[in-house]
Amino acid sequence: MTDAPAKPVLDTVSNAEATPERELPWAELGLKPDEFAKIVEILGRRPTGAELAMYSVMWSEHCSYKSSKVHLKKFGELPQETPLGKTLAGIGENAGVIDIGQGYAVTFKVESHNHPSYVEPYQGAATGVGGIVRDILAMGARPVAVMDPLRFGPLNAPDTARVLPGIVAGVGGYGNCLGLPNIGGEVMFDETYLGNPLVNALCVGVLRHEDLHLAHASGVGNHVVLYGARTGGDGIGGVSVLASETFDADGPAKRPSVQVGDPFMEKLLIECTLELFQAGVVAGIQDLGGAGLSCATSELASAGDGGMHVELDTVPLRDSSLSPEEILMSESQERMMAVVEPQHLDGFMAIAEKWDVEAVVVGQVTDTGRLVIDWHGDTVVDVPPRSVAHDGPTYERPYARPIWQDMLQSKGAEQLPRPTTGEQILEQLLRIVASPNIADKSWVTDQYDRYVQGNTVTSQPDDAGVVRIDDETNLGVAVSTDCNGRFAKLDPYAGAQLALAESFRNISVAGALPLAVTDCLNFGSPEDPEVMWQFEQATHGLKDACAELGIPVTGGNVSFYNQTGETAILPTPVVGVLGVIDDVTKRVRHGFAAEGEHVLLLGSTEEELSGGTWADVVHGHLGGLPPRVDLPAEQALGALVRDAIAAGVLTSTHDLSDGGLAVALAESTFRHDVGVTVALDDPFLDLFSESTARAIVTVAEADHDAFVALAEKHGVELASIGRTGGTDLVVEGQFSVSVADLKHGWKATLPAVLGHIID
């Protein structure tokens, strides 16, 4: 008979002091030699296994921002004010909170779940949605909408067929079960995302000013309560480790188990938490996302009175065999941690029981300045909490402009062969409209519930998602996310500004006033000086543009190591802009809705083709300099469109971005199958240039002169290019194509590759 293996001896603090020679697996947990040495210096001894687990996940790239925080500091230099007032919560909190008037505030944030979604597409994407929703909830807000900027490898690549359906199903399945409308996002394809899809998730929440809650543990003797789902072995290390190293097919890869989501538990958690807030029984709160209990305990303690004592063996488990290290590293979903004053504990527990949410007191707030964690009476963690949560490594990674950047920029698309006949222009238009990045995305968006809750005003395919906030006044907010990675590759400084400009423009043409920015900065390895140069340039560009526009960055996310081996993704600084609209009933959508209306082109068109859709689709070309950024022109355009919408003189609006005027005209005909006839001075350039600060609008005959006068007042260049009507898209002297034929090619692309959704 063979004896059972001996149970490992618990590595306590006293044991760590007595056995300094014991070797620990710090390298396997992703720590560098100097980082481990720093931990020993902080503690004055070697760490215990549990302490090592905490430091390893909290000092990971994903949690500590150790390669990016020296560059992110510049966002804190921006004025933390919006056109409507002061930012109520900004960078450093779970999510940014801004005043939108009438006593309401809105919180919004975008984060990444890229690496887990590659390993396990459905759960990776689903738990990405769940995590960002809890960030919003932790601010005291009711989540009201989500968005999902997504990027994949080529549409016809075998691995895209593996990851895309699962990711879309995960986003839709989790959000739909929560009853949250998905009001926008992006679906883009590029060779560089093959093996590294980007799954960014954004959530918007609404609260009254007085309902704002922050993450801190204050009040000596207050209870620390863990509530929600039980802690399991899923997601041990999870995104905190997985997103902190490059995937490499030729070497060992860190691929810990991906978190498993339960949206029905999250729905109970949302309603329970909102009632806890309403009852006034919560003094501080933190969601459990990346790094799990390691994050929640250390961040709450370091942001409060500085001390916390936790009895780890009281944590409810799904797997009783979990070690203290595994419990601290687990990223099991649907969990929250609250700080509760003793007199409110019974009320807290009663509300949790009402919602069938398990809640357990796991510790108390102290004034020791230490985070102490015991396991069955033995101390396994005794650390300064700030050293775990906030004082991790800071790297000033070397960065250098790539040696290939000049060569890349010298090969402008403006030198490529152009069509010389109307027939050739039409052939290229048909190819562009049916290309994966332009084609209809309803295969994706039809899997999302866009109208649940009844407050969605606009969603895909409109330029921005708009939701009603107040039923009586019709106050609402608009949100858009954007980024053209090709522009960012050509010039990361301008590329980040162009992402902001497009998102700003989308908010403006929806009739909303842009107020604030959130960002999800997706890049390759920070250990590559060329990648770090791209990152430094992008953050610099975004900061400068926000300063010029007068809007703050309220928070966001950095995702590094998005590369497989030596192949990095296109630099992809996704920028989300949120704006306020006083009366959502006045919103104007894109799409020609009636015959005989004037089609007006707003803004100036230049010879700007590099990095654009025409160069990519027709020639497979990437080179040159991206379109010029003109932020004053963006502001003037936005002011004009908002005034015109308020005056009721516009019947449709559509920004010009990917694909230029050609795509904007085509998409406008698709909405109601109403055709258009236009006359253009330079048909090719006018159709395919991607100059910025442009939009098309339609006005009825009776309102034409009034709108022209308004454009002159705002100093916005205007050209009357045609009239709506018929069933064809016609460019005079060049070509005519039926809207039905054009639309068929646009709608067929994704279903032809991915198949049809089966109800």
C-alpha positions in Angstrom: 0.0 0.0 0.0 1.4 3.4 -1.1 1.3 6.2 1.4 -0.5 9.4 0.3 1.9 12.2 -0.7 2.7 14.5 2.2 0.7 17.7 2.4 2.9 20.7 1.7 3.9 22.6 4.8 2.1 26.0 5.0 4.5 28.8 4.3 3.8 31.3 7.0 5.5 34.6 7.8 7.3 33.1 10.7 8.5 30.2 8.5 9.7 32.8 5.8 11.7 34.5 8.5 13.2 31.2 9.7 14.1 29.8 6.2 15.6 32.6 4.2 17.4 30.1 2.0 14.2 28.5 0.6 13.9 29.0 -3.2 10.7 30.3 -4.6 9.2 30.1 -8.1 9.4 33.9 -8.7 10.5 33.6 -12.3 7.8 31.1 -13.2 5.3 33.7 -11.9 6.6 36.3 -14.2 8.8 38.3 -11.8 12.2 39.6 -12.9 15.3 39.1 -10.7 15.4 42.8 -9.7 11.6 42.7 -8.9 12.0 39.8 -6.6 15.0 41.5 -4.9 12.8 44.6 -4.4 10.1 42.5 -2.7 12.7 41.1 -0.3 13.9 44.6 0.4 10.4 45.8 1.1 9.6 43.0 3.5 13.1 42.6 5.1 12.9 38.9 4.4 11.9 36.5 1.7 8.2 36.5 0.9 5.9 33.7 1.8 4.2 31.8 -1.1 1.0 33.7 -0.6 2.9 37.1 -0.6 4.8 36.0 -3.7 1.4 35.2 -5.4 0.1 38.6 -4.6 3.1 40.6 -5.7 3.4 38.5 -8.9 -0.1 39.3 -10.1 -0.2 42.9 -8.8 3.2 43.7 -10.3 2.2 42.2 -13.6 2.1 44.4 -16.7 -1.7 44.2 -16.8 -2.2 45.3 -13.2 0.7 47.6 -12.4 1.1 49.5 -15.7 4.9 49.3 -15.0 5.9 50.0 -18.6 3.3 52.6 -19.3 2.6 54.7 -16.2 5.5 57.1 -16.9 3.8 58.0 -20.1 0.2 57.9 -18.7 1.1 60.6 -16.2 0.7 63.2 -19.0 -3.1 62.6 -19.0 -3.2 63.8 -15.4 -1.9 67.1 -16.6 -5.1 67.7 -18.5 -7.7 70.0 -16.9 -10.2 67.7 -15.2 -13.1 69.8 -16.3 -15.7 69.3 -19.1 -17.8 71.9 -20.9 -20.5 71.1 -18.2 -18.4 71.2 -15.1 -15.8 69.3 -13.0 -15.0 65.7 -13.5 -16.4 63.9 -10.4 -13.9 61.0 -10.6 -11.0 60.4 -12.9 -7.8 58.5 -13.5 -7.1 56.1 -10.7 -10.6 55.1 -9.9 -12.5 52.1 -11.2 -14.0 54.3 -13.9 -14.3 58.0 -14.7 -17.4 59.9 -13.6 -18.6 63.1 -15.3 -21.4 65.6 -14.6 -24.0 65.7 -17.4 -26.4 68.1 -15.8 -29.8 67.9 -14.1 -28.1 66.2 -11.1 -27.0 63.2 -13.2 -23.6 61.8 -13.7 -22.3 59.2 -16.1 -19.4 56.8 -15.6 -17.8 55.0 -18.5 -14.6 53.1 -19.2 -13.1 50.7 -21.8 -10.8 47.8 -21.0 -9.2 44.9 -22.8 -9.6 41.1 -22.5 -7.5 40.3 -25.5 -5.3 37.4 -24.5 -8.0 35.4 -22.6 -10.3 35.7 -25.6 -7.7 34.1 -27.9 -7.2 31.2 -25.5 -10.9 30.6 -24.8 -13.0 32.9 -27.1 -16.4 32.6 -25.5 -15.5 32.9 -21.9 -12.7 35.3 -22.5 -15.0 37.8 -24.2 -17.9 37.1 -21.8 -15.9 37.8 -18.7 -14.4 40.9 -20.4 -17.9 42.3 -20.5 -18.6 41.1 -16.9 -15.5 42.8 -15.6 -16.1 46.2 -17.1 -19.7 46.1 -15.9 -18.5 45.6 -12.3 -16.1 48.5 -12.7 -19.0 50.7 -13.5 -21.2 49.2 -10.8 -18.4 49.9 -8.2 -18.7 53.6 -8.8 -22.3 53.5 -7.5 -23.9 53.6 -11.0 -26.5 51.4 -12.7 -24.9 50.0 -15.9 -27.1 51.1 -18.9 -25.2 50.0 -22.0 -22.1 48.3 -23.4 -20.0 48.5 -26.5 -17.4 46.2 -28.0 -14.5 47.3 -30.2 -13.2 44.1 -31.8 -10.4 43.3 -34.1 -9.5 40.0 -35.9 -7.1 38.5 -38.4 -8.2 38.2 -42.0 -11.9 37.3 -42.4 -11.1 34.1 -44.3 -8.3 32.9 -42.0 -9.0 29.6 -40.3 -8.1 31.0 -36.8 -10.6 33.9 -37.4 -13.2 31.2 -38.0 -12.2 29.8 -34.6 -12.2 32.9 -32.5 -14.7 35.3 -34.0 -17.9 33.3 -33.6 -17.0 32.5 -30.0 -16.0 36.1 -29.1 -19.2 37.5 -30.6 -21.3 34.9 -28.8 -19.5 35.6 -25.6 -20.0 39.4 -25.8 -23.7 38.9 -26.8 -24.5 36.1 -24.5 -23.2 37.8 -21.4 -24.6 41.3 -22.2 -27.9 39.9 -23.3 -28.3 37.9 -20.1 -27.6 41.0 -18.1 -30.2 42.9 -20.0 -27.8 45.6 -21.2 -28.1 47.0 -24.7 -25.0 46.8 -26.9 -25.1 50.2 -28.7 -21.9 50.3 -30.7 -18.3 49.3 -31.3 -16.3 48.2 -34.2 -15.4 45.0 -36.1 -12.2 45.3 -38.0 -9.9 42.8 -39.8 -6.1 42.9 -40.4 -3.3 40.4 -40.9 -1.5 41.6 -37.7 -4.4 40.6 -35.4 -4.1 36.9 -36.5 -3.1 35.1 -33.3 -3.9 38.3 -31.3 -7.5 39.4 -31.6 -8.4 42.5 -29.7 -11.5 42.3 -27.5 -12.1 45.7 -25.9 -15.2 46.2 -23.8 -16.9 49.5 -22.8 -19.7 50.1 -20.3 -21.7 53.2 -19.5 -23.5 53.7 -16.2 -25.7 56.4 -14.7 -25.9 57.7 -11.2 -27.0 60.8 -9.3 -24.2 62.9 -8.0 -24.9 61.9 -4.4 -24.7 58.2 -5.2 -21.0 58.3 -6.1 -18.9 55.6 -4.3 -15.1 55.2 -4.3 -12.8 52.3 -3.5 -11.3 52.8 -0.1 -11.3 51.0 3.3 -11.7 53.6 6.0 -12.9 53.3 9.6 -11.0 51.2 12.0 -13.1 48.2 13.0 -15.3 48.3 9.9 -16.1 44.9 8.4 -14.7 43.7 5.1 -17.4 41.7 3.3 -16.8 39.5 0.3 -20.0 38.8 -1.6 -21.2 37.3 -4.9 -20.0 34.0 -6.4 -17.7 31.6 -4.7 -14.0 31.5 -5.4 -12.9 28.7 -7.7 -9.9 27.5 -9.6 -10.9 29.2 -12.9 -8.8 32.1 -13.9 -5.9 31.5 -11.4 -3.4 34.1 -12.6 -5.9 34.8 -15.4 -5.7 38.0 -17.3 -3.1 39.5 -14.9 -0.5 37.0 -16.0 -1.9 36.0 -19.4 -1.8 39.6 -20.7 1.8 40.2 -19.5 3.8 38.1 -21.9 4.0 37.6 -25.6 2.5 34.5 -27.1 5.3 32.5 -28.6 4.7 29.3 -30.5 8.4 28.3 -30.1 8.6 28.5 -26.3 6.6 28.0 -23.2 3.6 30.3 -23.0 1.8 31.4 -19.9 -1.8 30.3 -20.5 -3.5 29.9 -17.2 -7.2 29.0 -17.1 -9.5 31.6 -18.4 -12.3 32.9 -16.1 -15.7 31.4 -16.4 -18.6 33.8 -16.3 -22.1 33.5 -14.9 -24.2 36.4 -16.2 -27.2 35.4 -14.1 -25.1 35.7 -10.9 -23.8 39.0 -12.2 -27.4 40.3 -12.7 -28.2 39.4 -9.1 -25.0 41.1 -8.0 -25.9 44.3 -9.8 -29.4 44.5 -8.3 -28.1 43.6 -4.8 -25.3 46.2 -5.0 -27.5 48.9 -6.2 -29.9 48.2 -3.3 -27.0 48.2 -0.9 -26.0 51.6 -2.1 -29.6 52.9 -1.8 -29.8 51.6 1.7 -26.6 53.5 2.7 -24.9 50.4 4.2 -21.7 50.5 2.1 -18.7 52.7 3.2 -16.3 51.5 0.4 -16.4 49.1 -2.4 -14.2 47.3 -4.9 -14.9 44.8 -7.7 -12.8 41.7 -8.0 -11.4 41.6 -11.5 -7.8 41.2 -12.6 -5.7 39.8 -9.7 -8.9 38.9 -7.7 -8.6 39.1 -3.9 -4.9 40.3 -4.2 -6.2 43.4 -5.9 -9.3 44.0 -3.9 -7.7 43.7 -0.5 -4.5 45.7 -1.3 -6.2 48.5 -3.2 -9.0 49.0 -0.6 -6.5 49.0 2.2 -3.9 51.3 0.6 -6.7 53.8 -0.5 -8.2 53.9 3.0 -6.7 54.0 6.5 -3.8 51.8 5.4 -4.6 48.6 7.2 -6.7 45.4 6.9 -6.8 42.1 8.5 -8.3 39.2 6.5 -9.1 35.6 7.6 -8.6 33.9 4.2 -10.1 30.6 5.3 -13.5 32.3 5.6 -13.6 32.9 1.8 -16.4 30.7 0.3 -14.9 28.3 -2.1 -16.1 26.2 -5.0 -13.0 24.0 -4.7 -12.0 23.1 -1.1 -8.6 22.0 -2.3 -7.4 25.5 -3.2 -4.3 26.7 -1.5 -4.0 30.2 0.0 -1.8 31.2 -3.0 -4.5 30.0 -5.4 -7.3 31.7 -3.6 -5.4 35.0 -3.7 -4.6 34.7 -7.4 -8.0 33.4 -8.6 -9.9 35.7 -10.9 -13.2 33.9 -10.5 -16.0 36.3 -11.7 -19.0 38.0 -10.2 -17.4 39.0 -6.9 -17.3 42.2 -5.0 -15.7 43.4 -1.7 -17.4 46.0 0.5 -16.4 47.9 3.6 -19.3 48.0 6.0 -19.7 49.8 9.3 -20.7 47.5 12.2 -24.1 49.0 12.7 -25.0 48.4 9.1 -23.8 44.8 8.9 -27.2 43.2 9.6 -28.8 45.4 7.0 -26.2 44.5 4.4 -26.6 40.8 5.1 -30.4 41.0 4.8 -30.2 42.7 1.4 -27.7 40.1 0.2 -29.9 37.3 1.4 -32.9 38.9 -0.3 -31.1 38.7 -3.7 -29.7 35.2 -2.9 -26.2 36.6 -3.0 -23.7 34.9 -0.6 -22.0 37.4 1.7 -19.3 36.6 4.3 -17.3 38.9 6.6 -13.7 38.0 5.8 -11.9 40.8 7.7 -11.7 44.2 9.4 -10.2 47.6 8.7 -7.2 48.3 10.9 -4.9 51.3 11.5 -1.7 49.2 11.4 -0.6 50.2 8.0 -0.3 46.5 7.1 -2.3 44.1 5.1 -2.3 40.9 7.2 -3.9 37.7 5.9 -4.3 34.6 8.1 -5.0 31.1 7.1 -6.6 28.9 9.8 -4.9 31.1 12.5 -1.4 31.3 10.8 -0.3 34.5 9.2 0.6 34.0 5.5 0.7 37.6 4.4 2.0 40.7 6.3 2.8 43.4 3.8 2.5 47.2 3.4 -0.6 47.3 1.1 0.6 50.2 -0.9 3.7 48.3 -1.9 1.4 45.7 -3.5 -1.2 47.9 -5.1 0.5 51.1 -6.0 4.3 51.1 -5.5 5.2 48.4 -7.9 8.0 48.6 -10.4 8.2 51.6 -12.8 10.1 51.1 -16.0 11.3 53.8 -18.3 11.6 51.4 -21.2 13.9 52.6 -24.0 12.2 53.7 -27.1 13.4 54.6 -30.5 11.9 55.6 -33.8 11.9 52.5 -36.1 14.5 52.6 -38.8 11.8 51.6 -41.3 9.5 54.5 -40.4 11.0 57.0 -43.0 10.8 54.4 -45.7 7.2 53.6 -44.8 6.2 57.2 -44.8 7.9 57.9 -48.2 5.7 55.5 -50.1 2.5 57.5 -50.2 -0.7 56.1 -51.6 -1.1 59.3 -53.6 1.3 57.9 -56.1 -0.6 54.7 -56.7 -2.4 54.1 -60.1 -5.9 55.6 -60.1 -9.0 54.7 -62.1 -9.4 56.7 -65.3 -12.9 55.9 -66.2 -16.3 55.8 -64.5 -16.5 52.1 -65.0 -13.2 51.6 -63.2 -14.3 53.9 -60.3 -17.5 51.8 -60.0 -15.6 48.5 -60.0 -13.4 49.8 -57.1 -16.4 51.2 -55.2 -18.1 47.8 -55.4 -14.9 46.1 -54.1 -14.6 48.6 -51.2 -18.2 48.4 -50.1 -18.0 44.6 -50.0 -14.6 44.5 -48.3 -14.6 43.0 -44.7 -13.8 46.3 -42.9 -16.6 48.2 -44.7 -19.2 45.5 -45.2 -22.4 45.1 -43.2 -21.7 43.9 -39.7 -25.2 42.8 -38.8 -24.0 39.1 -38.7 -22.3 40.3 -35.5 -24.7 43.0 -34.2 -27.8 40.9 -34.7 -26.5 38.6 -32.0 -26.7 41.5 -29.5 -29.8 42.9 -28.0 -29.6 46.6 -28.8 -32.9 47.8 -27.5 -33.4 46.0 -24.1 -34.5 48.4 -21.3 -36.2 50.6 -23.9 -33.8 53.6 -23.7 -31.7 53.0 -26.8 -32.1 55.8 -29.2 -29.5 54.9 -31.8 -27.1 52.0 -32.1 -25.4 50.2 -34.9 -25.2 51.1 -37.8 -25.4 54.7 -36.7 -22.3 56.7 -36.1 -22.7 56.8 -32.3 -24.8 54.9 -29.8 -27.3 57.1 -27.9 -29.2 56.2 -24.8 -31.9 58.1 -22.9 -31.0 58.9 -19.3 -34.1 60.7 -18.1 -37.6 59.9 -19.3 -39.1 63.2 -18.4 -36.5 65.6 -19.9 -35.2 63.2 -22.6 -31.6 63.9 -21.4 -29.3 61.4 -23.1 -25.7 60.5 -23.8 -23.9 59.5 -27.0 -20.8 57.2 -27.1 -18.5 56.2 -29.9 -15.2 54.2 -30.1 -12.8 54.5 -33.0 -9.3 53.7 -34.2 -7.6 53.2 -37.6 -4.5 51.1 -36.8 -3.1 51.7 -40.3 -3.0 55.5 -39.6 -1.3 54.7 -36.3 1.3 52.6 -38.0 2.1 55.4 -40.4 2.3 58.0 -37.6 1.3 57.0 -34.1 1.2 60.6 -32.8 -1.3 61.6 -35.6 -3.0 58.1 -35.5 -4.1 58.5 -31.9 -5.3 62.0 -32.7 -7.2 60.8 -35.7 -8.9 58.1 -33.6 -10.0 60.8 -31.2 -11.1 63.1 -34.0 -13.3 60.4 -35.6 -14.9 59.5 -32.3 -15.4 63.2 -31.5 -17.0 63.7 -35.0 -19.3 60.7 -34.5 -20.5 62.2 -31.2 -21.0 65.6 -32.9 -23.0 64.3 -35.9 -25.3 62.5 -33.4 -26.1 66.0 -32.0 -24.2 65.6 -28.8 -21.7 67.8 -27.1 -18.4 65.8 -26.5 -17.4 65.8 -22.8 -14.8 63.2 -22.0 -12.5 60.5 -23.2 -11.6 56.9 -22.2 -9.0 54.9 -24.1 -7.8 51.3 -24.6 -4.2 51.4 -25.8 -3.4 48.1 -27.5 0.2 47.6 -28.5 2.9 45.0 -29.0 5.7 44.2 -26.5 7.0 47.0 -24.3 10.4 45.3 -24.4 10.7 46.3 -28.0 12.0 49.9 -28.3 10.1 50.4 -31.6 6.8 49.5 -29.9 7.5 51.8 -27.0 8.2 54.6 -29.4 4.8 54.0 -31.0 3.2 54.0 -27.5 5.0 57.2 -26.4 4.0 59.0 -29.6 0.3 57.8 -29.3 0.0 58.9 -25.7 1.6 62.2 -26.5 -0.6 62.8 -29.5 -3.8 61.9 -27.5 -2.8 64.2 -24.6 -2.1 67.1 -26.9 -5.3 66.7 -28.8 -7.4 66.4 -25.7 -5.8 69.6 -24.4 -6.7 71.4 -27.6 -10.2 70.2 -27.6 -10.6 70.9 -23.9 -11.8 67.5 -22.8 -10.3 65.2 -20.1 -9.2 61.6 -20.2 -11.1 60.1 -17.3 -9.5 56.6 -17.4 -8.8 53.6 -19.6 -6.6 50.6 -20.1 -3.2 49.6 -21.5 -2.8 46.3 -23.2 0.8 45.3 -24.1 2.3 42.1 -25.4 -0.2 41.9 -28.3 2.1 40.0 -30.6 2.9 36.5 -31.5 6.7 35.9 -31.6 8.2 39.0 -33.4 4.9 40.0 -35.1 3.2 42.9 -33.3 -0.3 44.1 -34.0 -0.9 47.4 -35.7 -0.6 50.0 -32.9 -4.3 50.3 -31.9 -5.1 53.2 -29.5 -8.9 52.8 -29.3 -10.5 56.1 -28.2 -13.9 56.4 -26.8 -15.7 59.7 -26.5 -18.8 60.4 -24.5 -21.1 63.4 -25.1 -24.4 64.7 -23.7 -27.5 65.5 -25.7 -30.2 67.6 -24.1 -33.1 66.1 -26.0 -32.7 62.7 -27.6 -36.0 63.1 -29.5 -34.2 65.6 -31.7 -31.5 63.1 -32.7 -30.9 62.7 -36.4 -29.7 59.4 -37.9 -27.7 58.7 -41.0 -29.6 57.5 -44.1 -31.5 59.3 -46.9 -35.1 59.2 -45.9 -37.0 61.2 -48.6 -36.9 62.2 -52.3 -35.6 65.6 -53.5 -33.5 66.7 -50.5 -30.2 68.5 -50.9 -27.1 66.5 -50.1 -24.4 68.8 -48.7 -20.8 68.0 -48.1 -19.3 69.8 -45.1 -15.6 70.3 -44.7 -12.6 70.5 -47.0 -11.4 67.6 -49.2 -7.7 67.2 -49.8 -5.6 64.7 -51.6 -5.3 62.3 -48.6 -5.3 58.6 -49.5 -2.5 57.1 -47.5 -3.6 54.6 -44.8 -7.1 54.8 -46.2 -9.6 52.2 -47.4 -9.0 52.7 -51.1 -5.2 52.1 -50.8 -5.8 49.0 -48.6 -8.6 47.3 -50.5 -7.6 48.2 -54.1 -3.8 48.0 -53.8 -3.1 46.2 -50.6 -0.9 49.2 -49.8 0.2 50.8 -46.5 2.5 53.7 -46.7 2.8 57.5 -46.7 1.4 60.0 -44.1 -2.1 59.8 -42.7 -4.7 62.6 -43.2 -4.0 65.9 -41.6 -5.6 66.4 -38.2 -7.6 69.6 -37.9 -9.1 69.9 -34.4 -10.5 73.4 -34.8 -12.3 72.2 -37.9 -13.7 69.3 -36.0 -15.0 71.7 -33.3 -16.6 74.0 -35.9 -18.2 71.1 -37.7 -19.6 69.7 -34.4 -21.0 73.1 -33.4 -22.7 73.6 -36.8 -24.3 70.2 -36.7 -25.5 70.5 -33.1 -27.1 74.0 -33.9 -28.7 72.7 -37.0 -30.2 69.7 -35.3 -31.5 71.9 -32.5 -33.1 74.1 -35.1 -34.7 71.1 -36.8 -33.2 71.8 -40.3 -31.4 68.5 -40.9 -33.0 65.2 -42.0 -29.8 63.0 -41.9 -26.2 63.3 -40.9 -23.2 60.9 -41.5 -19.6 61.4 -40.8 -16.9 60.8 -43.4 -14.2 58.4 -42.3 -13.3 54.9 -43.5 -13.9 54.9 -47.3 -14.5 58.6 -47.5 -17.5 60.1 -49.3 -18.0 56.9 -51.4 -18.8 54.8 -48.4 -20.8 57.5 -46.7 -23.1 57.9 -49.7 -23.5 54.2 -50.1 -24.4 53.6 -46.5 -26.8 56.5 -46.6 -28.7 54.9 -49.5 -28.8 51.6 -47.8 -30.8 52.8 -44.7 -34.1 53.4 -46.5 -33.2 52.3 -50.1 -33.4 55.8 -51.3 -31.0 56.7 -54.1 -28.9 59.8 -54.7 -27.4 61.7 -57.7 -24.3 63.7 -57.1 -22.0 65.9 -59.3 -18.3 66.0 -58.3 -15.4 68.1 -59.5 -12.9 65.3 -59.1 -14.9 62.1 -58.9 -12.1 59.8 -57.8 -10.5 62.1 -55.2 -13.8 63.4 -53.9 -15.1 59.8 -53.5 -12.1 58.2 -51.9 -10.1 60.8 -50.0 -10.2 60.4 -46.2 -9.7 64.0 -45.2 -10.9 64.7 -41.7 -13.5 67.1 -40.2 -16.1 66.2 -42.9 -19.7 65.0 -42.9 -22.6 64.8 -45.3 -26.0 66.1 -44.3 -29.4 66.3 -46.0 -31.8 69.2 -45.8 -35.3 69.8 -47.3 -35.7 72.5 -49.9 -37.4 74.8 -47.5 -34.4 74.7 -45.0 -31.5 74.9 -47.5 -30.9 78.6 -47.3 -31.1 78.6 -43.5 -28.6 75.8 -43.2 -26.2 77.5 -45.7 -26.4 80.7 -43.5 -25.7 78.6 -40.4 -22.6 77.0 -42.0 -21.3 80.5 -42.9 -21.8 81.6 -39.3 -19.7 78.7 -38.1 -17.1 79.0 -40.8 -17.6 75.5 -42.2 -16.9 74.9 -45.9 -20.0 73.6 -47.6 -20.7 72.2 -51.1 -24.1 71.2 -52.5 -23.2 68.0 -54.3 -26.6 66.5 -55.2 -30.1 65.4 -54.5 -31.7 62.3 -53.0 -34.2 60.2 -55.0 -34.6 57.2 -57.2 -33.2 53.8 -56.7 -29.7 54.3 -57.9 -26.4 55.8 -56.7 -25.4 58.1 -59.6 -22.2 60.1 -60.1 -23.0 62.3 -63.0 -20.8 61.7 -66.0 -19.2 58.6 -64.3 -21.5 55.7 -63.4 -24.8 54.6 -62.1 -25.4 51.6 -59.9 -28.6 50.3 -58.3 -28.8 50.7 -54.6 -30.0 47.1 -54.5 -26.9 45.7 -56.2 -24.6 47.8 -54.1 -26.3 46.8 -50.9 -26.3 43.1 -51.9 -22.5 43.1 -52.1 -22.3 45.0 -48.8 -24.5 42.5 -46.9 -23.1 39.3 -48.4 -19.5 39.4 -47.2 -19.6 38.2 -43.6 -22.4 35.6 -44.0 -20.6 34.1 -47.0 -17.6 33.3 -44.8 -19.2 32.9 -41.3 -22.5 31.4 -42.3 -26.0 32.5 -41.2 -27.1 32.8 -37.6 -29.5 29.9 -36.7 -32.3 31.0 -34.4 
